[in-house]
Amino acid sequence: MNSISIIGVGTMASALADRALAGGHAVEIIGRDPAKAKQSAAALDGATVGTAGTTPAGDIVILAVPYASAAAVVSQYGDALEGKVVVDITNPITPDAKGFVTPEGSSGAQEIAKAAPAGAHVVKAFNTLFRDVLAAGGPLDVFLAGDDDQAKASVTAFIESLGLTPRDVGDLSMAHWLEGAGLLSVGLARYGVGNLDFSLGVNAR
Ligand SMILES: NC(=O)c1ccc[n+]([C@@H]2O[C@H](COP(=O)([O-])OP(=O)(O)OC[C@H]3O[C@@H](n4cnc5c(N)ncnc54)[C@H](OP(=O)(O)O)[C@@H]3O)[C@@H](O)[C@H]2O)c1
């Protein structure tokens, strides 16, 4: 069992919290609005409420906020994230879903890592899964990327504990391509598939 903190009280936060609780983890919900965090935790069976800006209880801290806020949120926590595994689930894509808002040659995860203290390890994961697909349960592939082997091992074990299959794609520079897979998913939802009820995965022979 891990202790997981989730920053954000939106749709991805609740889907991840639900699955983490079902996987036997202790889950802490942290919102910038304490009333919303309390309400969100109350709707989940067994989650606790944390205080924004202070040291999260979890060893794994999932950043479930929009990309536009993510680096600022990480900066706000600052040294409180020292030693934590920070999971970046964001999709830093333009409003027309045709490109990225990140600097050329970088990725959302790498920009977030720049804002994190040196002792925190950012792992990109879960960004290719639509909220309702994640919430529906069942086996899914979860792509992840990160520079620190121990942090990736910790996220890998967490993913497995949710009944999901971790698919490591390499170091954090590969996060750009996972964010591309997020963009690809939006394109498929709009065109080739026509809805959000699907996931990308590996078909191994
Ligand atoms: N939805 C999906 O299917 C999906 C799939 C894969 C990845 N993602 C990614 O997951 C992340 C969350 O998406 P979502 O759909 O859960 O969004 P959402 O429902 O809009 O929730 C976003 C949450 O972020 C919080 N937030 C925003 N700015 C903040 C700040 N400066 N400080 C603290 N909290 C802040 C909001 O707090 P308030 O409630 O107080 O406004 C809200 O709780 C995004 O980065 C998105 O790209 C989403």
The ligand as an SDF file (V2000), in Angstrom:
LIG
                    3D

 48 52  0  0  0  0  0  0  0  0999 V2000
  -10.4070   14.7640  -18.4160 N   0  0  0  0  0  0  0  0  0  0  0  0
   -9.6960   13.8460  -19.0560 C   0  0  0  0  0  0  0  0  0  0  0  0
  -10.2380   12.9140  -19.6750 O   0  0  0  0  0  0  0  0  0  0  0  0
   -8.1900   13.8940  -18.9910 C   0  0  0  0  0  0  0  0  0  0  0  0
   -7.4710   12.8100  -19.5120 C   0  0  0  0  0  0  0  0  0  0  0  0
   -6.0760   12.7870  -19.4010 C   0  0  0  0  0  0  0  0  0  0  0  0
   -5.4180   13.8520  -18.7940 C   0  0  0  0  0  0  0  0  0  0  0  0
   -6.1500   14.9110  -18.3260 N   0  0  0  0  0  0  0  0  0  0  0  0
   -5.4100   16.0100  -17.6810 C   0  0  0  0  0  0  0  0  0  0  0  0
   -5.7150   15.9460  -16.2950 O   0  0  0  0  0  0  0  0  0  0  0  0
   -5.6460   17.2550  -15.7300 C   0  0  0  0  0  0  0  0  0  0  0  0
   -6.9470   17.5080  -14.9510 C   0  0  0  0  0  0  0  0  0  0  0  0
   -8.0180   17.3940  -15.8660 O   0  0  0  0  0  0  0  0  0  0  0  0
   -9.5270   17.3250  -15.3780 P   0  0  0  0  0  0  0  0  0  0  0  0
  -10.3140   16.8800  -16.5310 O   0  0  0  0  0  0  0  0  0  0  0  0
   -9.6060   16.6010  -14.0810 O   0  0  0  0  0  0  0  0  0  0  0  0
   -9.7920   18.8890  -15.1240 O   0  0  0  0  0  0  0  0  0  0  0  0
  -10.9210   19.5770  -14.2520 P   0  0  0  0  0  0  0  0  0  0  0  0
  -12.0450   18.6520  -14.0120 O   0  0  0  0  0  0  0  0  0  0  0  0
  -11.1620   20.8890  -14.8940 O   0  0  0  0  0  0  0  0  0  0  0  0
  -10.1850   19.8170  -12.8480 O   0  0  0  0  0  0  0  0  0  0  0  0
   -9.0730   20.6430  -12.7600 C   0  0  0  0  0  0  0  0  0  0  0  0
   -8.7490   20.8460  -11.2870 C   0  0  0  0  0  0  0  0  0  0  0  0
   -7.5630   21.6380  -11.2030 O   0  0  0  0  0  0  0  0  0  0  0  0
   -7.7380   22.5710  -10.1730 C   0  0  0  0  0  0  0  0  0  0  0  0
   -6.8910   23.7310  -10.3790 N   0  0  0  0  0  0  0  0  0  0  0  0
   -6.8400   24.5430  -11.4530 C   0  0  0  0  0  0  0  0  0  0  0  0
   -5.9190   25.4970  -11.2760 N   0  0  0  0  0  0  0  0  0  0  0  0
   -5.3960   25.2870  -10.0400 C   0  0  0  0  0  0  0  0  0  0  0  0
   -4.4390   25.9590   -9.2540 C   0  0  0  0  0  0  0  0  0  0  0  0
   -3.7780   27.0390   -9.7280 N   0  0  0  0  0  0  0  0  0  0  0  0
   -4.1630   25.4730   -8.0220 N   0  0  0  0  0  0  0  0  0  0  0  0
   -4.7960   24.3780   -7.5520 C   0  0  0  0  0  0  0  0  0  0  0  0
   -5.7320   23.6950   -8.2350 N   0  0  0  0  0  0  0  0  0  0  0  0
   -6.0290   24.1610   -9.4660 C   0  0  0  0  0  0  0  0  0  0  0  0
   -9.2060   22.9480  -10.2400 C   0  0  0  0  0  0  0  0  0  0  0  0
   -9.5610   23.5040   -9.0010 O   0  0  0  0  0  0  0  0  0  0  0  0
  -10.9380   24.3030   -8.7740 P   0  0  0  0  0  0  0  0  0  0  0  0
  -11.9830   23.2320   -8.7360 O   0  0  0  0  0  0  0  0  0  0  0  0
  -10.7170   24.9790   -7.4880 O   0  0  0  0  0  0  0  0  0  0  0  0
  -11.0970   25.2260   -9.9530 O   0  0  0  0  0  0  0  0  0  0  0  0
   -9.8200   21.5820  -10.4860 C   0  0  0  0  0  0  0  0  0  0  0  0
  -10.0150   20.8960   -9.2760 O   0  0  0  0  0  0  0  0  0  0  0  0
   -5.4390   18.2180  -16.8980 C   0  0  0  0  0  0  0  0  0  0  0  0
   -4.1020   18.5940  -16.9430 O   0  0  0  0  0  0  0  0  0  0  0  0
   -5.8140   17.4060  -18.1310 C   0  0  0  0  0  0  0  0  0  0  0  0
   -5.0770   17.7850  -19.2640 O   0  0  0  0  0  0  0  0  0  0  0  0
   -7.5070   14.9590  -18.3980 C   0  0  0  0  0  0  0  0  0  0  0  0
  1  2  1  0
  2  3  2  0
  2  4  1  0
  4  5  1  0
  4 48  2  0
  5  6  2  0
  6  7  1  0
  7  8  2  0
  8  9  1  0
  8 48  1  0
  9 10  1  0
  9 46  1  0
 10 11  1  0
 11 12  1  0
 11 44  1  0
 12 13  1  0
 13 14  1  0
 14 15  2  0
 14 16  1  0
 14 17  1  0
 17 18  1  0
 18 19  2  0
 18 20  1  0
 18 21  1  0
 21 22  1  0
 22 23  1  0
 23 24  1  0
 23 42  1  0
 24 25  1  0
 25 26  1  0
 25 36  1  0
 26 27  1  0
 26 35  1  0
 27 28  2  0
 28 29  1  0
 29 30  1  0
 29 35  2  0
 30 31  1  0
 30 32  2  0
 32 33  1  0
 33 34  2  0
 34 35  1  0
 36 37  1  0
 36 42  1  0
 37 38  1  0
 38 39  2  0
 38 40  1  0
 38 41  1  0
 42 43  1  0
 44 45  1  0
 44 46  1  0
 46 47  1  0
M  CHG  2   8   1  16  -1
M  END
$$$$
